[in-house]
């Protein structure tokens, strides 16, 4: 007796577990470092934050003690208990104004170098700032005085760009939408379909009790379903035409359709079922499907058909129709779609026919139809959103809401200006779409819906900033003597010179963010980013040219006292510049910010409390980040009222089988013994790490590997078919000259087993099994054999598993399946496990051959292989870009750093909201995060720029005060920072709140009523979070940071 794993006489892995390979252990992909159930990262953040707050607390205690000591010393001094000593000469020299020069004289070379660099940097900043302002001044003056030229040029260029809309192409194929054309997973799919046929068109229906706690099957339901399923053989389309399933379905044997239903245990005929013992018969077939073969000769396992392995306990049964897919045959595809439309109508009728049953269904065209329906249903919501933003902008740009229908009130409104601004945004969107169409970049329905909204939300902000600055400039001009006042054109030019650089910085950063987002490979996301970048670019160019002259015209209308909606009507009593400017310089928000908000915010005790709050908020958000979910649930991409939502719910609840998984081996000559041993698993000489043996072992740890069953191995089955002990399988004719195969149903007296007298004999060592031309001779017979009377015939189960020619096997696959996948995380883990298994096979056995895993869903989950790393890398690059661009264009190192830190805090806090609001991380949300970076910059950059302007305006005054207060420089610098931050906030805080925040808030709030959950989750939730968080950071945190750490 030898052990079954004896090196010489060992048994096959399938018969002897000791002979199986020992696979390397691996850590489950969703397993994270945790302590007491809390992610290690969260605990680390908590520890760091606790240490930080303890340090701050200790610092404040020491500071308080020092202040008390100083107070005691001062009291003692006043009471004469302490003699104030005369300062030494050295101390007097320290307090002397001349000490500054003395300090510079004794500076080290390094400090002198730093001072020189700082001087050159300040010089560059001044030159750059002056150049920008001069450039905007000249551009605005040209636009203001040359309206005909500017309008003509802008309209001609935008018309030429928009003409590309004639060539626009729409991408509706979900695969082409979400998968890059060079993605290896897509190449694998195409190879699979080219060699083994296109993947099926799948029509599926899941039926359960309306009361989901009860088993679904009883005699009445069973009898009813037999009758209803028979109707599927031929359905009537909307046009009244009959479409036959027999013309479309997949036929493994070329004769009958493959219908995966429990009725096929009984050939789909109720007459083969006995009412008295139907339960026993059904249970017996489920236990041994090979004894109840359907007409297409493939065993139907119970997990395919029922939600439970025991049919009588199942809460639901599943019926699946497999239709052939021939996308290149337009006529066939049209008939298949007509059948699927009829199937949908038929399935919906079942709901009314049997109200005690719950019916869920899906067809191949369902997802594409429902996605398109989602887009159509949301058009009204999007239009309302546009209108709401337009209405608010038109009213708010005028500075106040008319309180009555007095005509003079409508002189101050700016409906025409708001409408013109929105018109320019529409031109920007159409121009971008036209340019992209010329470049061959396809559009999607999401692009068509989201980009106008996005550009409108971004573009309206600049309108507020420009109009507000014009009112300020007009007010300053009004205060001058009449002969010194600026003309309207000069005021407009001065306005753009002041606010233009701020708008330029915001535009550059947003544009770069969209270009960065376009590096994401997913076509829908990449194209969205490119369309958006183009629209942002054109919109900015139109705003600094065409909008300037429109603003000039509208301002002249106001000063002439003409009605907003009827400029040809002049109201009695002309509104002169003084009155117009004085009434509209200050918005209500401006007065509030100047008189109430700034003093409260920049009060030292308030600053400490707010900084503590933001620090706690940041730490809390950081601790939540490990809990961000990955994936994009299919249910989010369709309307919440769609029947597919119910279907996907039923799939997650009842489907008891996972997606199929194929391991495809390319270009391996299977006619050679050494290659056969890499595939097989039933023979003792198969390689230890053959693909069959590895999959057998992966199946044994299916709870972490996601492999649900042993692989269906065509090579093992083929060799087993040759076994001479199976007298109904491979047979030769007895009296034939040469080797002539018997037909499957030939009489046993006329045939003899192929390997009856073969030398060397058939055995487990594979010594006598065919190779070379002999292999192909037997293979061609086997692959055309039915599964009856020999159940090992290859035609039904393996007819599509092998791609071959006359001389060789070109490629083949082994098939298994995943565990039932009931969440996005399950799908991601299944895909990662497939990649892991392929990697291990290549390392152990298939180093010289190409092998890959394929399942229909893999291409949609490729992004999650590296989405976390990609997100961190992309956002980090974006932060660096923001810092570099801000440093260059602002010219203030510290301010740019504070701006970048504030934006980083915004993104981290949005990440925390993603956890709390169940917004998963995927390519869509990643691009939204990048867009959020760009929009967060818009909230913060104007205040940062206003800080710079305030600093330049106070420069002479500050230099004098610094000279006079050298002995108390620290307190003076702090006071100066607070003053600058207050001026900056007062200058543009109103526009940030009234123009940027409220405009976006109004438009985004409307999106809450969209039917598309992908809009509701990834646009409404994320952008609402952005507006609230970014505005809070810009109007609260950033001014405090500038008042503490800003340049002086």
ZAMARGU-4260 file (C-alpha; in steps of 0.2 Angstrom, whole numbers, plus 5000, padded with zeros to 4 digits):
<rodrens>
0) 5000/5000/5000 | 5006/5017/4995 | 5000/5034/5002 | 4989/5043/4990 | 5001/5057/4988
5) 5016/5045/4985 | 5028/5054/4974 | 5028/5039/4961 | 5011/5032/4963 | 5001/5048/4969
10) 4983/5050/4965 | 4975/5065/4956 | 4971/5081/4967 | 4953/5078/4965 | 4954/5061/4973
15) 4967/5064/4986 | 4968/5081/4995 | 4986/5077/5000 | 4991/5078/4982 | 4984/5095/4980
20) 4996/5110/4979 | 4998/5121/4995 | 4993/5138/4989 | 5001/5154/4996 | 4991/5162/5010
25) 4984/5180/5006 | 4976/5193/5016 | 4958/5196/5010 | 4957/5212/5000 | 4944/5220/5011
30) 4953/5216/5027 | 4960/5232/5036 | 4971/5235/5051 | 4959/5238/5065 | 4961/5239/5084
35) 4946/5236/5095 | 4936/5237/5078 | 4942/5254/5074 | 4953/5257/5059 | 4971/5260/5064
40) 4972/5276/5053 | 4957/5283/5063 | 4965/5279/5080 | 4982/5287/5074 | 4973/5303/5069
45) 4964/5302/5086 | 4980/5300/5095 | 4989/5314/5085 | 4974/5326/5088 | 4973/5322/5107
50) 4992/5325/5108 | 4990/5342/5099 | 4976/5348/5110 | 4986/5343/5125 | 5000/5353/5119
55) 4989/5368/5115 | 4982/5366/5132 | 4999/5366/5141 | 5004/5381/5131 | 4989/5391/5136
60) 4992/5386/5154 | 5010/5392/5153 | 5005/5408/5144 | 4992/5411/5157 | 5005/5409/5171
65) 5017/5421/5163 | 5003/5434/5161 | 4999/5432/5179 | 5017/5434/5184 | 5018/5450/5173
70) 5002/5457/5181 | 5010/5454/5199 | 5026/5462/5194 | 5016/5477/5187 | 5006/5479/5203
75) 5022/5478/5213 | 5030/5491/5202 | 5015/5503/5204 | 5016/5500/5223 | 5035/5504/5223
80) 5040/5487/5229 | 5051/5485/5215 | 5064/5497/5209 | 5065/5499/5190 | 5083/5498/5185
85) 5090/5509/5171 | 5092/5500/5155 | 5109/5496/5150 | 5117/5504/5134 | 5115/5488/5125
90) 5096/5488/5129 | 5094/5506/5123 | 5103/5501/5107 | 5091/5487/5105 | 5076/5499/5106
95) 5084/5512/5095 | 5077/5514/5077 | 5095/5513/5071 | 5096/5495/5078 | 5088/5489/5061
100) 5102/5495/5051 | 5115/5488/5064 | 5106/5471/5064 | 5107/5471/5045 | 5126/5475/5046
105) 5130/5460/5057 | 5119/5448/5047 | 5126/5432/5042 | 5129/5429/5023 | 5114/5417/5023
110) 5102/5430/5030 | 5108/5443/5018 | 5105/5431/5004 | 5088/5427/5010 | 5084/5446/5012
115) 5090/5448/4994 | 5079/5434/4987 | 5065/5441/4997 | 5068/5459/4989 | 5069/5451/4971
120) 5053/5441/4975 | 5044/5457/4980 | 5050/5466/4965 | 5044/5452/4954 | 5027/5452/4962
125) 5025/5471/4960 | 5030/5470/4941 | 5019/5455/4938 | 5004/5463/4947 | 5006/5479/4937
130) 5008/5470/4921 | 4992/5460/4924 | 4982/5476/4929 | 4989/5485/4914 | 4984/5471/4902
135) 4967/5470/4909 | 4965/5489/4909 | 4969/5490/4890 | 4959/5475/4886 | 4943/5482/4895
140) 4946/5499/4888 | 4946/5492/4870 | 4931/5482/4873 | 4921/5497/4881 | 4925/5509/4867
145) 4924/5496/4852 | 4908/5487/4855 | 4905/5483/4836 | 4922/5475/4834 | 4921/5465/4849
150) 4903/5458/4847 | 4906/5454/4829 | 4923/5445/4832 | 4916/5435/4847 | 4900/5430/4838
155) 4909/5425/4823 | 4922/5414/4833 | 4908/5406/4844 | 4898/5403/4828 | 4912/5394/4820
160) 4916/5384/4835 | 4897/5379/4838 | 4896/5374/4820 | 4905/5358/4826 | 4889/5352/4834
165) 4884/5346/4817 | 4897/5332/4819 | 4894/5328/4837 | 4893/5309/4841 | 4883/5302/4856
170) 4891/5288/4866 | 4877/5277/4873 | 4885/5260/4874 | 4889/5257/4893 | 4905/5248/4890
175) 4912/5262/4879 | 4906/5275/4891 | 4915/5268/4907 | 4929/5258/4900 | 4945/5265/4891
180) 4948/5258/4873 | 4965/5253/4878 | 4960/5245/4894 | 4967/5227/4895 | 4951/5220/4902
185) 4942/5227/4887 | 4955/5219/4876 | 4952/5203/4885 | 4933/5204/4882 | 4935/5207/4864
190) 4947/5192/4863 | 4935/5181/4872 | 4920/5186/4860 | 4931/5185/4844 | 4936/5167/4849
195) 4922/5160/4859 | 4907/5171/4853 | 4899/5186/4859 | 4892/5186/4877 | 4873/5182/4877
200) 4859/5194/4878 | 4852/5190/4894 | 4833/5191/4899 | 4829/5187/4917 | 4814/5187/4928
205) 4814/5184/4947 | 4797/5179/4955 | 4794/5179/4974 | 4779/5180/4985 | 4773/5198/4989
210) 4775/5193/5007 | 4794/5189/5005 | 4794/5178/5021 | 4784/5164/5012 | 4791/5150/5000
215) 4786/5155/4983 | 4781/5138/4976 | 4765/5129/4978 | 4755/5119/4965 | 4745/5134/4959
220) 4760/5144/4956 | 4769/5130/4948 | 4755/5126/4936 | 4752/5145/4932 | 4771/5147/4928
225) 4771/5132/4916 | 4758/5140/4906 | 4765/5158/4907 | 4783/5152/4902 | 4775/5143/4886
230) 4770/5160/4881 | 4788/5166/4879 | 4790/5155/4864 | 4782/5168/4854 | 4778/5186/4859
235) 4769/5200/4850 | 4778/5217/4847 | 4770/5234/4848 | 4767/5234/4830 | 4758/5218/4831
240) 4772/5207/4823 | 4775/5190/4831 | 4793/5187/4836 | 4799/5169/4840 | 4811/5165/4853
245) 4817/5150/4843 | 4824/5162/4830 | 4835/5171/4843 | 4839/5160/4857 | 4856/5151/4861
250) 4855/5132/4856 | 4869/5122/4863 | 4865/5107/4852 | 4858/5117/4838 | 4840/5111/4841
255) 4832/5118/4857 | 4833/5134/4866 | 4843/5135/4882 | 4830/5141/4895 | 4836/5141/4913
260) 4820/5137/4922 | 4814/5123/4934 | 4801/5119/4921 | 4815/5112/4910 | 4817/5098/4923
265) 4801/5092/4915 | 4804/5097/4897 | 4794/5113/4900 | 4778/5102/4899 | 4766/5102/4914
270) 4760/5085/4908 | 4776/5077/4915 | 4772/5083/4932 | 4761/5074/4944 | 4751/5085/4955
275) 4751/5073/4970 | 4770/5071/4971 | 4777/5086/4962 | 4787/5092/4977 | 4796/5076/4978
280) 4800/5075/4959 | 4806/5093/4960 | 4817/5090/4975 | 4824/5074/4967 | 4829/5084/4951
285) 4837/5098/4961 | 4847/5085/4971 | 4853/5076/4955 | 4851/5088/4940 | 4860/5075/4928
290) 4845/5064/4930 | 4833/5077/4924 | 4842/5084/4909 | 4833/5098/4899 | 4831/5096/4880
295) 4847/5106/4878 | 4856/5093/4888 | 4865/5104/4901 | 4862/5100/4919 | 4853/5114/4928
300) 4860/5116/4946 | 4847/5122/4959 | 4857/5137/4964 | 4854/5144/4946 | 4835/5142/4948
305) 4831/5145/4966 | 4836/5157/4980 | 4839/5141/4991 | 4846/5125/4986 | 4830/5116/4992
310) 4817/5122/4980 | 4802/5120/4993 | 4811/5132/5005 | 4816/5145/4991 | 4808/5162/4993
315) 4810/5165/4974 | 4814/5156/4958 | 4824/5163/4943 | 4821/5161/4925 | 4834/5166/4912
320) 4833/5166/4893 | 4849/5166/4884 | 4849/5175/4867 | 4863/5175/4855 | 4872/5192/4852
325) 4876/5197/4835 | 4879/5215/4836 | 4886/5216/4818 | 4870/5209/4811 | 4858/5224/4812
330) 4843/5214/4806 | 4845/5201/4820 | 4849/5214/4833 | 4833/5223/4828 | 4823/5207/4830
335) 4831/5204/4847 | 4827/5221/4853 | 4809/5219/4847 | 4807/5203/4857 | 4815/5211/4872
340) 4802/5226/4871 | 4788/5213/4870 | 4796/5203/4885 | 4795/5219/4895 | 4777/5222/4891
345) 4773/5204/4895 | 4783/5204/4912 | 4774/5220/4917 | 4757/5211/4914 | 4761/5197/4926
350) 4761/5210/4940 | 4743/5213/4938 | 4739/5195/4934 | 4746/5188/4950 | 4746/5202/4963
355) 4751/5190/4977 | 4767/5187/4968 | 4781/5200/4966 | 4789/5200/4949 | 4806/5208/4945
360) 4814/5207/4927 | 4827/5214/4916 | 4832/5213/4898 | 4847/5216/4888 | 4841/5233/4882
365) 4834/5238/4899 | 4849/5247/4906 | 4852/5258/4891 | 4834/5262/4890 | 4832/5267/4908
370) 4848/5277/4907 | 4841/5287/4893 | 4824/5289/4901 | 4833/5296/4917 | 4841/5309/4906
375) 4825/5314/4898 | 4816/5314/4915 | 4829/5326/4922 | 4828/5339/4909 | 4814/5349/4918
380) 4824/5349/4934 | 4839/5355/4925 | 4830/5369/4916 | 4822/5374/4933 | 4839/5375/4941
385) 4845/5386/4927 | 4830/5397/4928 | 4832/5399/4947 | 4850/5404/4946 | 4846/5416/4932
390) 4832/5424/4942 | 4842/5426/4957 | 4857/5433/4948 | 4846/5446/4938 | 4839/5452/4954
395) 4854/5452/4965 | 4866/5460/4952 | 4855/5476/4954 | 4859/5477/4972 | 4841/5475/4979
400) 4824/5467/4976 | 4811/5479/4969 | 4798/5482/4983 | 4784/5489/4972 | 4780/5490/4953
405) 4786/5508/4953 | 4795/5510/4936 | 4810/5518/4945 | 4813/5502/4954 | 4816/5493/4938
410) 4829/5505/4932 | 4841/5497/4945 | 4838/5479/4941 | 4849/5470/4929 | 4838/5457/4921
415) 4846/5461/4904 | 4863/5459/4911 | 4859/5443/4919 | 4851/5436/4903 | 4866/5442/4893
420) 4878/5433/4905 | 4868/5417/4904 | 4868/5419/4885 | 4887/5420/4885 | 4888/5404/4896
425) 4877/5395/4883 | 4888/5401/4869 | 4903/5394/4879 | 4895/5377/4881 | 4890/5376/4863
430) 4907/5382/4857 | 4916/5369/4868 | 4904/5355/4862 | 4908/5360/4844 | 4926/5361/4846
435) 4926/5344/4855 | 4915/5337/4841 | 4928/5343/4828 | 4941/5334/4838 | 4931/5318/4838
440) 4928/5318/4857 | 4911/5310/4859 | 4897/5317/4870 | 4886/5309/4883 | 4869/5313/4890
445) 4877/5317/4907 | 4888/5329/4899 | 4874/5338/4890 | 4865/5340/4907 | 4879/5344/4919
450) 4891/5355/4910 | 4878/5369/4907 | 4874/5369/4925 | 4892/5368/4930 | 4898/5382/4919
455) 4883/5393/4924 | 4887/5390/4943 | 4905/5395/4939 | 4902/5409/4927 | 4889/5419/4937
460) 4901/5421/4951 | 4912/5432/4940 | 4897/5443/4935 | 4894/5447/4954 | 4912/5451/4957
465) 4914/5462/4941 | 4897/5472/4945 | 4901/5474/4963 | 4918/5481/4959 | 4911/5493/4946
470) 4899/5499/4960 | 4914/5502/4971 | 4924/5511/4958 | 4910/5522/4953 | 4908/5526/4971
475) 4926/5531/4973 | 4924/5542/4957 | 4909/5550/4964 | 4918/5556/4979 | 4930/5566/4967
480) 4927/5583/4961 | 4917/5584/4945 | 4931/5588/4934 | 4942/5573/4941 | 4928/5560/4939
485) 4931/5545/4927 | 4921/5542/4912 | 4910/5526/4911 | 4923/5518/4900 | 4937/5522/4912
490) 4927/5516/4927 | 4924/5499/4918 | 4942/5498/4913 | 4948/5502/4931 | 4935/5489/4937
495) 4943/5475/4926 | 4960/5480/4931 | 4956/5478/4949 | 4946/5462/4948 | 4953/5454/4933
500) 4968/5446/4940 | 4957/5438/4954 | 4946/5431/4940 | 4961/5425/4930 | 4968/5415/4945
505) 4952/5407/4948 | 4950/5403/4930 | 4968/5396/4928 | 4966/5385/4943 | 4949/5378/4938
510) 4955/5375/4920 | 4970/5366/4926 | 4959/5355/4938 | 4948/5350/4923 | 4963/5346/4913
515) 4970/5335/4927 | 4953/5327/4928 | 4954/5322/4910 | 4969/5311/4914 | 4956/5298/4922
520) 4955/5285/4909 | 4936/5282/4910 | 4929/5289/4893 | 4913/5296/4901 | 4923/5305/4914
525) 4938/5310/4903 | 4926/5318/4890 | 4916/5327/4903 | 4932/5335/4910 | 4937/5340/4892
530) 4920/5347/4888 | 4920/5357/4904 | 4938/5363/4902 | 4933/5370/4885 | 4917/5378/4891
535) 4927/5386/4906 | 4940/5393/4894 | 4928/5400/4881 | 4917/5407/4895 | 4931/5416/4903
540) 4937/5424/4887 | 4919/5430/4883 | 4917/5437/4900 | 4933/5448/4899 | 4928/5454/4882
545) 4910/5453/4877 | 4903/5454/4894 | 4913/5470/4897 | 4905/5480/4883 | 4887/5473/4888
550) 4891/5479/4906 | 4896/5496/4899 | 4880/5497/4889 | 4869/5492/4904 | 4878/5504/4916
555) 4875/5518/4904 | 4856/5513/4903 | 4855/5514/4922 | 4863/5531/4923 | 4852/5537/4910
560) 4837/5531/4920 | 4831/5519/4907 | 4820/5503/4911 | 4829/5487/4913 | 4817/5477/4902
565) 4813/5491/4890 | 4828/5502/4888 | 4820/5513/4875 | 4809/5520/4890 | 4817/5533/4900
570) 4809/5536/4917 | 4806/5554/4922 | 4820/5561/4933 | 4836/5555/4926 | 4847/5545/4938
575) 4864/5553/4938 | 4880/5544/4942 | 4880/5550/4960 | 4863/5543/4964 | 4865/5527/4955
580) 4882/5524/4963 | 4877/5529/4980 | 4862/5518/4980 | 4871/5503/4974 | 4889/5503/4980
585) 4884/5493/4996 | 4875/5477/4996 | 4866/5472/5012 | 4879/5458/5014 | 4893/5471/5013
590) 4886/5482/5027 | 4883/5467/5038 | 4901/5460/5035 | 4909/5477/5038 | 4900/5482/5053
595) 4895/5466/5062 | 4903/5451/5055 | 4922/5456/5053 | 4923/5463/5071 | 4915/5448/5078
600) 4925/5435/5068 | 4942/5443/5071 | 4940/5446/5089 | 4954/5435/5097 | 4943/5425/5109
605) 4932/5421/5094 | 4947/5416/5083 | 4953/5404/5096 | 4936/5395/5097 | 4933/5394/5078
610) 4951/5388/5075 | 4948/5374/5088 | 4931/5370/5080 | 4939/5368/5063 | 4953/5358/5070
615) 4941/5346/5078 | 4931/5345/5062 | 4946/5341/5052 | 4952/5328/5064 | 4934/5320/5064
620) 4934/5320/5044 | 4951/5312/5043 | 4946/5298/5055 | 4931/5294/5044 | 4941/5293/5028
625) 4945/5274/5029 | 4926/5271/5029 | 4923/5278/5012 | 4915/5264/5001 | 4921/5260/4984
630) 4909/5256/4969 | 4895/5263/4959 | 4879/5254/4962 | 4869/5251/4946 | 4854/5257/4955
635) 4861/5275/4956 | 4863/5276/4937 | 4844/5274/4934 | 4828/5284/4939 | 4822/5279/4957
640) 4805/5274/4949 | 4813/5262/4937 | 4808/5244/4937 | 4827/5240/4936 | 4829/5246/4954
645) 4817/5233/4960 | 4826/5220/4949 | 4843/5224/4956 | 4836/5223/4974 | 4829/5206/4970
650) 4846/5201/4962 | 4855/5205/4978 | 4841/5197/4989 | 4838/5181/4979 | 4850/5177/4966
655) 4859/5161/4973 | 4873/5160/4959 | 4887/5172/4956 | 4893/5178/4938 | 4903/5165/4928
660) 4922/5166/4928 | 4932/5160/4913 | 4951/5157/4914 | 4957/5159/4896 | 4973/5152/4890
665) 4979/5159/4873 | 4990/5151/4860 | 4995/5135/4870 | 4998/5119/4860 | 4987/5108/4870
670) 4991/5093/4858 | 5008/5092/4867 | 5009/5082/4884 | 5018/5095/4894 | 5005/5108/4890
675) 4991/5096/4894 | 4998/5093/4911 | 4997/5112/4914 | 4978/5111/4911 | 4972/5095/4918
680) 4967/5090/4936 | 4960/5072/4935 | 4977/5063/4932 | 4991/5059/4943 | 5004/5067/4932
685) 4996/5084/4930 | 5007/5097/4936 | 5005/5102/4954 | 5000/5120/4950 | 4990/5116/4935
690) 4976/5128/4932 | 4963/5114/4937 | 4972/5110/4953 | 4974/5128/4958 | 4956/5132/4955
695) 4951/5116/4965 | 4961/5123/4980 | 4954/5141/4978 | 4936/5133/4978 | 4941/5125/4995
700) 4943/5142/5002 | 4929/5150/4993 | 4924/5161/5008 | 4939/5172/5004 | 4944/5168/4986
705) 4926/5170/4979 | 4928/5154/4968 | 4911/5145/4971 | 4914/5129/4962 | 4927/5117/4955
710) 4932/5122/4937 | 4923/5114/4922 | 4938/5107/4913 | 4935/5103/4895 | 4952/5093/4894
715) 4948/5082/4909 | 4931/5078/4902 | 4938/5075/4885 | 4951/5062/4891 | 4937/5054/4902
720) 4927/5052/4887 | 4941/5041/4880 | 4939/5029/4895 | 4936/5012/4888 | 4926/5007/4904
725) 4912/5019/4898 | 4905/5009/4884 | 4893/5023/4878 | 4906/5036/4875 | 4921/5035/4863
730) 4917/5020/4851 | 4924/5014/4834 | 4914/5003/4822 | 4919/4985/4824 | 4920/4980/4806
735) 4926/4997/4798 | 4943/4998/4790 | 4953/5010/4800 | 4946/5020/4815 | 4929/5025/4810
740) 4918/5032/4825 | 4901/5026/4829 | 4886/5038/4830 | 4880/5042/4848 | 4865/5031/4846
745) 4873/5016/4837 | 4869/4999/4843 | 4882/4992/4856 | 4884/4976/4846 | 4891/4987/4831
750) 4904/4997/4841 | 4919/4994/4852 | 4927/5007/4865 | 4940/5017/4856 | 4954/5013/4869
755) 4949/4995/4872 | 4965/4988/4865 | 4975/5004/4864 | 4994/5003/4868 | 4999/5010/4880
760) 4983/5008/4889 | 4972/5021/4895 | 4977/5025/4913 | 4979/5039/4927 | 4997/5042/4922
765) 4991/5049/4905 | 5003/5038/4896 | 4991/5032/4883 | 4981/5048/4880 | 4982/5056/4863
770) 4994/5069/4858 | 4998/5078/4841 | 4987/5073/4826 | 4980/5059/4836 | 4973/5071/4849
775) 4964/5082/4836 | 4956/5066/4828 | 4948/5061/4844 | 4944/5080/4849 | 4935/5084/4833
780) 4923/5069/4837 | 4921/5073/4855 | 4917/5091/4853 | 4902/5087/4841 | 4895/5073/4853
785) 4879/5076/4862 | 4877/5073/4881 | 4865/5058/4878 | 4868/5044/4879 | 4885/5048/4885
790) 4885/5062/4897 | 4903/5067/4893 | 4899/5072/4876 | 4907/5089/4872 | 4895/5098/4861
795) 4882/5105/4874 | 4894/5109/4888 | 4910/5114/4879 | 4905/5118/4861 | 4910/5136/4864
800) 4924/5133/4877 | 4937/5129/4863 | 4943/5138/4848 | 4952/5127/4836 | 4957/5124/4818
805) 4961/5109/4808 | 4978/5106/4816 | 4978/5113/4833 | 4969/5121/4848 | 4971/5140/4847
810) 4964/5145/4863 | 4952/5138/4877 | 4945/5142/4894 | 4941/5133/4910 | 4924/5139/4918
815) 4919/5141/4936 | 4909/5155/4945 | 4910/5167/4958 | 4900/5166/4975 | 4884/5176/4974
820) 4889/5194/4974 | 4877/5205/4984 | 4886/5222/4985 | 4898/5233/4976 | 4912/5228/4988
825) 4908/5209/4983 | 4911/5213/4965 | 4927/5222/4968 | 4934/5209/4979 | 4929/5196/4966
830) 4938/5205/4952 | 4954/5207/4963 | 4954/5189/4967 | 4953/5184/4949 | 4968/5195/4946
835) 4977/5187/4960 | 4974/5169/4954 | 4980/5174/4936 | 4995/5182/4944 | 4999/5166/4954
840) 4996/5155/4939 | 5008/5165/4929 | 5021/5164/4942 | 5020/5145/4945 | 5015/5137/4928
845) 5011/5149/4914 | 5026/5160/4914 | 5028/5156/4895 | 5010/5158/4890 | 4997/5171/4891
850) 4982/5168/4902 | 4968/5180/4909 | 4952/5179/4918 | 4936/5185/4911 | 4919/5189/4917
855) 4906/5200/4910 | 4907/5213/4924 | 4926/5214/4926 | 4927/5229/4913 | 4916/5240/4924
860) 4927/5236/4940 | 4944/5239/4933 | 4945/5256/4940 | 4944/5250/4958 | 4961/5240/4956
865) 4970/5257/4960 | 4956/5270/4963 | 4962/5274/4981 | 4980/5277/4975 | 4974/5286/4960
870) 4963/5298/4970 | 4977/5302/4983 | 4990/5305/4969 | 4978/5315/4958 | 4972/5326/4973
875) 4990/5328/4979 | 4995/5334/4962 | 4980/5346/4961 | 4985/5353/4978 | 5003/5356/4972
880) 4997/5364/4956 | 4985/5375/4966 | 5000/5381/4977 | 5012/5384/4962 | 4999/5394/4952
885) 4993/5403/4967 | 5011/5408/4973 | 5015/5414/4955 | 5000/5424/4952 | 4997/5430/4969
890) 5015/5433/4973 | 5012/5429/4991 | 5020/5413/4997 | 5011/5412/5014 | 4995/5417/5007
895) 4996/5404/4993 | 5001/5391/5007 | 4986/5396/5017 | 4974/5396/5002 | 4981/5378/4998
900) 4979/5372/5016 | 4961/5379/5016 | 4957/5370/5000 | 4965/5354/5007 | 4954/5355/5022
905) 4938/5358/5011 | 4942/5341/5002 | 4946/5332/5018 | 4929/5337/5025 | 4920/5333/5009
910) 4928/5316/5011 | 4920/5315/5028 | 4903/5319/5021 | 4905/5306/5008 | 4906/5293/5022
915) 4891/5300/5032 | 4880/5303/5016 | 4885/5286/5008 | 4894/5293/4993 | 4905/5280/4986
920) 4922/5283/4978 | 4923/5279/4960 | 4929/5288/4944 | 4913/5299/4944 | 4916/5305/4962
925) 4935/5306/4960 | 4932/5319/4945 | 4919/5328/4956 | 4932/5329/4970 | 4945/5337/4957
930) 4931/5349/4952 | 4927/5353/4970 | 4946/5358/4972 | 4944/5370/4957 | 4927/5377/4964
935) 4934/5378/4982 | 4948/5389/4975 | 4935/5400/4968 | 4928/5403/4985 | 4945/5406/4993
940) 4956/5415/4979 | 4946/5431/4979 | 4948/5434/4998 | 4967/5429/4996 | 4968/5441/4981
945) 4959/5455/4991 | 4972/5452/5005 | 4986/5456/4993 | 4977/5471/4986 | 4974/5478/5004
950) 4992/5475/5008 | 4998/5485/4993 | 4986/5499/4997 | 4992/5500/5015 | 5010/5498/5010
955) 5016/5516/5013 | 5006/5518/5029 | 5013/5502/5036 | 5031/5505/5032 | 5029/5522/5042
960) 5021/5513/5057 | 5034/5499/5057 | 5048/5512/5058 | 5039/5520/5072 | 5035/5504/5082
965) 5051/5493/5080 | 5051/5489/5098 | 5034/5481/5098 | 5035/5472/5081 | 5025/5456/5085
970) 5010/5464/5091 | 5010/5477/5077 | 5011/5463/5064 | 4997/5454/5072 | 4987/5470/5072
975) 4991/5473/5054 | 4986/5455/5048 | 4969/5457/5057 | 4967/5474/5048 | 4972/5467/5031
980) 4960/5451/5033 | 4946/5463/5039 | 4948/5474/5023 | 4949/5459/5012 | 4934/5451/5019
985) 4924/5467/5018 | 4930/5470/5000 | 4924/5453/4992 | 4915/5444/5006 | 4899/5450/5000
990) 4902/5444/4982 | 4908/5427/4989 | 4892/5425/5000 | 4879/5433/4989 | 4887/5429/4972
995) 4896/5413/4973 | 4888/5404/4988 | 4869/5408/4986 | 4870/5407/4967 | 4877/5389/4968
1000) 4866/5385/4983 | 4850/5389/4973 | 4855/5380/4958 | 4861/5364/4967 | 4846/5364/4979
1005) 4834/5361/4963 | 4845/5345/4959 | 4838/5337/4975 | 4822/5334/4965 | 4830/5325/4951
1010) 4824/5307/4947 | 4841/5301/4943 | 4850/5295/4959 | 4867/5297/4951 | 4863/5316/4950
1015) 4856/5316/4967 | 4871/5307/4975 | 4886/5312/4965 | 4881/5330/4960 | 4868/5336/4972
1020) 4875/5329/4988 | 4893/5332/4983 | 4891/5350/4977 | 4879/5355/4991 | 4893/5348/5003
1025) 4906/5358/4993 | 4896/5374/4994 | 4892/5373/5012 | 4910/5368/5017 | 4919/5379/5005
1030) 4909/5394/5009 | 4912/5391/5028 | 4930/5389/5025 | 4932/5404/5014 | 4922/5416/5025
1035) 4926/5410/5042 | 4943/5400/5042 | 4953/5408/5029 | 4951/5426/5036 | 4956/5420/5053
1040) 4972/5411/5046 | 4976/5426/5036 | 4975/5437/5052 | 4986/5425/5061 | 4999/5419/5048
1045) 4997/5431/5033 | 5011/5441/5026 | 5014/5458/5034
</rodrens>
